[in-house]
Amino acid sequence: EYEIEDIRTWIHENKLKKVSLQFPNEMLGVSVKIKESLSAKLNDVNFFILCDSLKNSCCIDFMGAKHVESDGIVHFGVACFSEDFEKNKNSVKVYYSLPKARELSSEGIINALLQSLEGVLSEKPALVS
C-alpha cells in the first residue's frame, strides 16, 4: 500500500544513510509503522519522521531534512512539485510516494450521485417568478 519495497530499493540503489520520511498530518498515524517496515531490512539507514512543514504538506521540506543532514527524502501524500524542488533537487534525493487513484465503477458513481441528489429529488419543485 505504501510502496515499501520500492522505497527500500530506491534507498539501497542510491546508497542513502540518512532518510527523512515526510508525512502530511493525516498520515501521522501510520508514520511509525512505515518507518519500522523500512527499517526492518535496512539496518544501516537512519530514518527521521518529518511533519508540520514550514510550507504546505505538499511541498518537500528541504529545511527539515537539512536539519538532520538527510541525504534522501521520501515524501508521502499529495505533492505540488513546487519551484523549491528545482532549486534544491541536487542537494538531496527525493522519492514521491503519491496517493493511489481509486478505481471508479459506473455503478458506484451513479449510486453516489443518487445519494447526493436524494433530498433534492424528493422535494416538490417550486416555481418562482
N, C-alpha and C positions, 0 to 999 in steps of 0.2 A: 504493500500500500504506500509506503514512504520511500521506495526505491533504495532500500538499504544496501542490497548487493551492488547496484550501480554506483552508489556513493562510495562504498568501500573500494571498488575497483578504481574509481577516479582518484581517491586519496592515495592508493597504492601506486598507481601509474605515475602520479605527479610527485611521488616521494615526499608527501607532506608530513610534518611532525607536530604542528600546532594548528588545529582546525576549529574555527568558530562556527557554531550552529546557530543561525539566526532564525528566530521564530516570531510570527505575529502573536499578539496577546491571546487570540482564540485558540492557538495551538500549544500554549504553555503546558497544558495538562498532559500532553504526550511527549514533551521535550526530553524528560529524563529517560523514558522508555526508549526513545530513538537513540539518545546518547549511549545508553547501555548496550543496545543492539549493535551499534557501530563499534564500540569499544571491545566487544566480545572477541572479535577476530583481528583487531588492530591494537595490540597491546603496547606498541611503541609510539602511539599517537596520543597527544593530549587534546582533549576536547573541551571547549568552553561554550556555554549556552548564553546567547545574546538575546535580549528583548528590550522593549521600550526604547527603540531607536530615537536619536535626536530628530530624525525626519519621520516620514511616514513608514509604516512597516513594509511597504512595497519597495522601498529604497534599500540598497545594500548599505550596511552600517560599517563603512570602512574605518571610521574613527574608533568604534568599539573594538574592531579586530586589531587595529594598531596598538591599542592599549595593552592587549595580551600578546602582542607580537605574533599574530597568526600568519601563517603562510598560505592559508586557504579559508574560504568562507562557503558554507553550504546554506543557501537562502531558501527557506521553506515558505510556501504560500504564494500569493499573487505578487507579481513583480512588474514594475513600471519601466525598467530599463532606462533610467534617467541619465542625464549627461554626466553625473558623478561617476557612473560606470566607465565612461570613455576616459575621464581624467585619471582614474585610479586602477584601470584594468591591468596595468603592468606591475603594480605594487603587490598584489595578492591575487591568487587564482580564485575564481568564483564558479560554483556549481549551483544551478537553479533546480529546485525540486518543486515544480509547479503543480497546482491542484489538477486533478484529473477531471476531464469533462464527463459528465454523467450521460449515459445513453438515454435518449428520449424515445418513447414509443408514441405513435399517433393516438393510441387509446389513452395513454397517460396524460397527454396534452389535452385531449377532449374532456376527460374527467376533471382535470384541474380547472379548465375554463368553465365547465358547467357548474362546478362548486363555487367558483368566484362570482358567477352570474346568478346563482340560486336566488338570492334575495331580490335582485333586480327583476328577474323573470316572473317572480310570484306576485309582484305588485301590479296593480291595475294602472295602465298608462293614464296620464292626466294631460289634457290639452290646455295649454296656457296661451292666452292671446294678449 
